[in-house]
Amino acid sequence: MTISTTEPDGDVRGEMVQVCIDGVMSVFQSRMREMLDEEGIERPDPQPEEWYPLSKFRHVLVAVEENAGENALEKVGESTPRFVDWPSPAASGSPSDGLSQLADLYDTEHRSAPGDYTFESTGETTARIVSTTPYPATWESGLIKGTAQHFGADYARVTTTEAGDETAFEVSW
């Protein structure tokens, strides 16, 4: 979704916020820690079962994009699937199975937060994901790519189209 000026309501689990530290190269971890501190997500590091304001987490993601670029933000999204608890584990599924779980994952990792994901298989190795979440499209593109890879794809390619409050992702693997 295109970043809007309105702040999203709701909370995100610490498990997902912690990816900002665990999912980046060690050389960037201290800067990520500083960005979390600046948003009031202060030491100790985010705790997996704690809840943090979604707006603050989103501010950190936007700061990553502004300070380090789109590639860095996409890499944070791409790392996310390795660090969250999936409704069905990667060992038992395919890229399509993983991508179809994004809506359930969003529900598990958020409370009272706007948005959702819809999944449509468009072929044996292709799918369309539509997002109405408040996350930056670049981060979501990484999340989708990382999900396909976490669930067994050797590679994944994602094309993004933003239109109003929806972002569509065409993914192939």
Secondary structure by P-SEA (a helix, b strand, c coil): cccccccccccccccccccccccccccaaaaaaaaaaaaccccccccccccccaaaaaaaaaaaaaaccaaaaaaaaaacccccccccccccccaaaaaaaaaaaaaaaccccccbbbbbbcccccbbbbbcccccaaaaaaaaaaaaaaacccbbbbbbbbcccbbbbbbcc
